[in-house]
Amino acid sequence: SKGTSLARYYWALSRIGARAPFHGTVDKVVPRATAEKWIGALMHDKWPDPERAGYAVSQIARKTDDRPRDIGEELRAAIIDKLSPYKWSGHYIKYIKEAVPLEWEDEKEVFGESLPVGLYIEN
């Protein structure tokens, strides 16, 4: 269905564009300009599934306190404005405003309820 296709698209884009990768080194993230372009495209699309779209945007815009990776403040403010009306958006906005270490909730979003034996996220 279209909703399932969009959910997969949002999830894949959130992983490819993530400012804080779950796997690999930070020098492999997409360039800031590319991330900002993708966010711009997402921001101008209709969001038939706002929470999944908001998740994707929050991961691509996630603050890292690493200037070359972080998106511009004007775009960050626009994203926060777009997400603010949604009741579920609080933790997504937190990722955009503050450099928050990757947590168990982030792991669940990427890998499911539990990680395979021997796989863990280093902090």
Sequence and secondary structure as in RCSB ss.txt:
>XXXX:A:sequence
SKGTSLARYYWALSRIGARAPFHGTVDKVVPRATAEKWIGALMHDKWPDPERAGYAVSQIARKTDDRPRDIGEEL
RAAIIDKLSPYKWSGHYIKYIKEAVPLEWEDEKEVFGESLPVGLYIEN
>XXXX:A:secstr
 HHHHHHHHHHHHHHHS SS SSS GGGS  HHHHHHHHHHHHHS  SSHHHHHHHHHHHS   S TTTS  HHH
HHHHHHHHTTSGGGHHHHHHHHS     HHHHHHHH SS  TT     
